[in-house]
Amino acid sequence: MASLSELLPTGAIRLGLPASDWRGAVRAAGELLAATGCGTDEYTAEMIRNVEENGPYIVVAPGFAFAHARPSPAVLRTGMAWVRLAEPVAFGHESNDPVTLVVALAARDPGAHTAAMAALARLLGDPEAEAALRAANGPEELRGVLERYERATDGGAPSRGDGPAPASAADSPSASGAESGADAPLASAADVPAASAAAPHGGGPRQDAGQEGAQGAADGPAVHKILTVCGNGVGTSLFLKNTLEQVLARWGWEGHVTVEATDTISAKGKAAEAVAVLTSREIARTLGDVGVPVRVVADFTSVKEVDAVLRDTYDV
């Protein structure tokens, strides 16, 4: 799979670009995709229509929009574009506006860019790396930040430890009601549910998290599924999937809960296999009642917020 730096050439990076509104910001990113041979003008129009039809769910973190559309003939090859705006613009997102960074993706298929998406999610969730990207004075310098980060992490999580900061037991979410949102406490080693004690065996998720999931597996470890959902299943859902998998790994639950990124249409059919759906507020409205809990996440790159949502889902 292609790395983030491989999908983002210097010619697809613009810093300090003016845009009058969110359409102009997405259009600027689309023009870079076209200039580097990744997409056509029609693909840019498809990215704009995606927001018009599904709302500003592509604003996945404070100040950051991930523009994309479904794979289509308008995509010539898989690639990305990076636009740092001269002035922030509003996309209409409740909590993550205004936007200063637009990254656009053109994907030929749903799978070729997954490693790059995971790297980008970790990168933007790392305060030091994110600050270095903000401070970069030109495309070459920004690409240098990306390449150094990739070498330091070797395609995985940062070696310096990007997990939840220690929290006291008193601050940990209780079984009677987990905190949610960006201010929820993070888990220490003592607070994290032990795989042997609290992972989904016979009990599992809260009673409202689907009958199949709640029953668990009587004769062995249960394997639950959680869906992360976006409009197209190739972009923002992968950000959320990566963050959720980081939390599961820190809990020691990766052998008990699988995560699948999917689109709104597919999610309605797959929900019966899942114990919960994690998504944006806009996509949650589109999904409606799918028979399992739909949990809203505001910042798709926030380990802290996803940790709190998972605690609420499993009542731990």
N, C-alpha and C positions, 0 to 999 in steps of 0.2 A: 504494500500500500504506500502511496505517496505521502511524504512528510509535509508538514505545514510550509516550510521554506521552499520545498519543491513546487508547491501549488501557488506560491505567491512570489512571482518574479519582481524585481525592482521596478519594472515598467508598469506594474499594476498597483503601485503605492503612490498616493498623493497626500501631502500634508498641508494643512492650512487652506483647504479648498472652500470657496464660498458656496452656499446653497440658500435659497430663499425659503424653502419649506422641505417637508420630508420627501415629497416626490422628487424635488431637485437633488436631494442627497442620494436617494436610491438611483436616480438617473445618472449621477456622476459616477457612482460605483459601476453601474452597468456599462457606461462608456469605456471604462478601463477594461472590463471583461472583453468587450468587443475589440478594443485596441490590441489586446494581447492574444486574440484569436480563440477565446473561450466561448463567446456567445455572440448573438446577433442583436440588432435593435429590438427584435421581437421578444427576445428573452428579457431585456430590460423592461419592456411593457408588461410581461408576465409577472415579474417581481413586483411591479407597482400594483397590478391587479390583485395579487395575493394579499396585499395589505388592505386594499379597498374591500375585498370580499370577506376576509377573515379578521380584520382588525389589526391593531399594532402589537400582536403577539410576538413579532420578530424582535422587539426590544426586550432582550432576555436578561439584561442586567442594567444597573443604573448607568445611563450615558452610552449604552452600546446596543446597536441594532444589527441583526444578522439577516441581511437581505438575500432572498433566494426564491426559487419556484421549483415546480416539479421537473424532473428530467424530461426533455422534449427535443424535437428536431431543431429547436432554436439554440440548443447547447451544442457547440462544436467540439469541445474537449473539456475535461474537468479542470477547473482552475478557480482562483480566488482574486479578489481585489480589496484594497484597504484604503479607506478615505477618512482622514482626520479633518473635521470641518473647522473652518475659520471661526465660526460662531455656532453655538448649539441651536438645534431646531427641535420643535415638538412633533412627536408622532401621535400623540393622544393617549399615551400609556399612563395609567393611574399612578404608578409609583416609580417608574424608571426614566421618565422624561426629565430634562431635555437630553437629546442625543448629541454627542460630539464625535463618536466613532461609528462608521458604517463599514462592516465587512460583508462583501457579497460573495456568494458561491454559485458557480455553474457546475452542475454534476451530470455526467453522462449516465450514471447508474447509481443506485442507492448505496453501494458498498465501497467504491474506490477511495472515498475521502474520509472514511470513519476514523482512521488514525490521526489525520490532520485535525478533525473536529475535536477529538479527545485532547490533543495537544493544545489547541486554542482555548478550550474550556479551562484546562489547568493553568495555562498562561495568564488568562484574564482573572482567574481566581487567586493568583499569587500577587500580593500587594507590591513586592519588590519588582517583579517583572513588569507588572502593569505600570508602575511609576517610571520605569526605564523606557517603556514604549511611549508614554506621554512626553517624556523629555527628549526623545529622539528628534534631531533637527533636520533630518532628511531621509529619503528612502533607503539609502545604503546603510545609514546608522540604524534604522529600524530593523532592517533585515539582519544586521549584525546581532541585535538583541534576540531575535527569533532563533538564529543559529546557535548562539551561546546557550540559550535556554534548552534547546533540543539536545545539545551535547551534554549539558549538566544533568538533564533528566534521563538521557538515553532512551527517549520514547516513553518513559514512565513518569511516576510521580516524582517531584523534586526530592533530592536526597537529603536536603536540610530539614525535611519534615513539614508538610503542609496540612497536617491533620488538625483536628479540633484542639484548641488550647485547653489546659486543665481547668476543670470547674469543680467546686466543692460538691459533696453529696447533697448538701442543702439546696444548691442551685439547680440540681438536675431535675428534669421534668418528672413529675410523679405519675403514678398509674391513674390518678383521678383526673388528670388533664394536662397534657403536654403543652408547653408554650410554642408559639409559632411566630414566624416572621424573622427578620434579620437580626433582632436583638435577643433571640432565644439563646440560652446557655449552650456551650459546647460540651462534649463529653470527654471526661478523662478516662484513663484505663479502668479506674474503679467504677465509673458511671456507665461505661459501655456494657450493654447486655451481653453476657457470656454466651458463646455459641452453644455450650453444653447445657446451659440452664435456661436461657430465654429464647433461643432460636426456635423457629416454627417447627414444633414436633406435633404434639396433640392439641395445643391451645392455639398458638399463632396469633393472627390479627384480631382486631376488635370485632365484636359480633356483627357490626354493620359492614364489615369488609368482605361480604360474599359468603354464602353458605359453604361452598366447596373449600375455600381457603380456611374458613374458621374451623372446619372439622380436622384439618391436618392429616397426618398419616399415622394410623394407630400402631403399625408394626415397624415403623422406622422414620427417619427424618423426612419431614414434609418438604417438598420443593414448590414454593409459591412463585407466582409470576406477577410482576408489576409492570404496567405499560407506561411509557412516557410518550406523550402525544403532541404533535404539532400539525399544522395544516397539510404538510406534504410528506412528512416522515423521513426527510433527508437532511434536515438542518437543525432547528432548535431542539427537536426531541433528542438528538444525539448529544447536545450539550447537557441536557437534564439527565440523560442516561448515564453519562460519564460521571457526573457529580453524585448521583445516587449510588453507583457502583463503588465510588470511593468510600462513601459512608458505610455501605454493606461490608466492605473489606475491613474497615476499622472496627466494626462490630464483630467480625468473624462470622458473618452470616452469608458470605458469598456462595457457600455450598448449599444454602437453604432457600435463597431467593434469587430468581433470575430476572433480568430487566430486558424488555424489548421496546425499541423505539419504533413508532408507527404513525400513520396519518389518521385523520379524523374518520374517514370512511371505514378503513380497516379496523380501527379501534372499536367501533360499534359491534362488529362481529367477533372480535377477539376478547371483548370484556368478560365474557362468560368463563374464560380460561384464567382470568386474573383475580387477584384479591383487591387491587386498587389501581387507579389511574392517577398519574401525576402530570400536570399540565399548567398552562397559563390560564388566567381568568377569562380571556377572550375565547380560547378553545373550549374551556369548560362550558361556557354558555352555548357554544355550537353543539357540543356532545349531548347536553341534556342528561336525562336519566339513562344510564347504561347498565343498571343493575348492580353495580359495585360503587364504592365511594370514589368520588373524583376530588382529589386534593389539589389545591391551587398553590403554585410556587411563583413568587414574584421575581426572584433572582436565581436564574438557572445555574449560575456559577458559584453560588454560596453553599459551601459544605454545612455551615451553621444552620441555614434555613432548612435545607433538605434533611439534616439530622433531626430537627424538630418535627418536621412533617412525618418522617418515618416513625418517630416515637409516638406521635399521635395515632398513626395508622395501626400500630401494634400495641398501643396502650402500655408502653414500658417507660 
